[in-house]
Amino acid sequence: MENLDSLKTELMDAVNAAADLAALEETRITALGKKGRITAMMKGLGAMDPDQRRAAGQALNVIKDEVAAALDARKLSLEDAALDAQLAEQRVDISLPVRPEQEGRIHPISQTIDEMVAILGEMGMTVAEGPNIEDDWHNFTALNIPFDHPARQEHDTFYLPGDVEDRKVLRTHTSPVQIRTMMQGKPPFRIIVPGRTYRCDYDATHSPMFHQIEGLWIDERTHMGHLKGCIIEFCRAFFGVDDLPVRFRPSYFPFTEPSAECDIGCIREDGQFRIGRGDDWMEILGCGMVNPAVLENCGVDSTKYQGFAFGMGVERMAMLKYGIPDLRTFYESDLRWLRHYGFSSLDVPSLVGGLNR
Ligand code: PHE
């Protein structure tokens, strides 16, 4: 019989030295396989006399169990190591920065709307929405624009096919969402409505599809002073000019009374505008106190409630703030334009963040 101690040492060393699962399997065959060292010695037991056989058999069994246990343990640790290696190799490094040329850009219209929502949201207004395909009643009649009113012509409306009485239109402004909001809920109302609007018009400053943001604030004591404060604060925050001059000019809208148009101060230099203190004015929005007739059309008691509304063009505000000269470029999907005028997706507008001043 081989020296059992040195056999055990030799086999254990081989197990621990096995560098991978294939080497370990070879070691197993060498030790415990059909023609393995331990198996061969087991077979040799038959030739011994009974006393010797029992002692040697017990000792061999102990070694066999120990080697088998060592093989199992080594197998587990090699499998672990193999899995770790695979995980390390297939790892996705999420800390790797995006390659700049693959990063998408936020469109200036989205960015401008986000900025407007950030400012007006801070004042306590929440975003409301309505359908782009509107009916004549919500778009005109309920807003105190009767059928024969000249304002209907001014809007250059896209009409959908159908009965003249209840035909659908592509909404010409976001004001119908005032109506939908007031019909659905109870005062007070404090909403802003960013969205698409449509008019049959196309040149460097007009597009058949454009964006507006509407504001509506109705409560028991809301007055013209609130309207002015809200608009002035909004303009100064949006353009980032703390002393921006803002003026209100009397105007007319069927759905507000009194109505005003709002201008901001600007300087005209070589055909270019600069927003701020100067001797020129730029019109940016329409506003007014909501006409009691509109409140009544929506079932709101006009003897108890009153408030203001305003509406402005998003593209126009974006053009003024970011110096974009042609409205049509907003919709051309030119990637060079978007790379130039677009915003980083991490550049989320907020008042504390400074709104890209
Ligand atoms: N709806 C008007 C327009 O599109 C803007 C406006 C909204 C004016 C609210 C007054 C009050 O021109």
Boltz pocket constraint, residues with backbone or C-beta under 6 A from the ligand:
constraints:
  - pocket:
      binder: B
      contacts: [[A, 172], [A, 173], [A, 174], [A, 175], [A, 214], [A, 215], [A, 253], [A, 256], [A, 260], [A, 286], [A, 287], [A, 288], [A, 309], [A, 310], [A, 311], [A, 312]]
      max_distance: 6.0
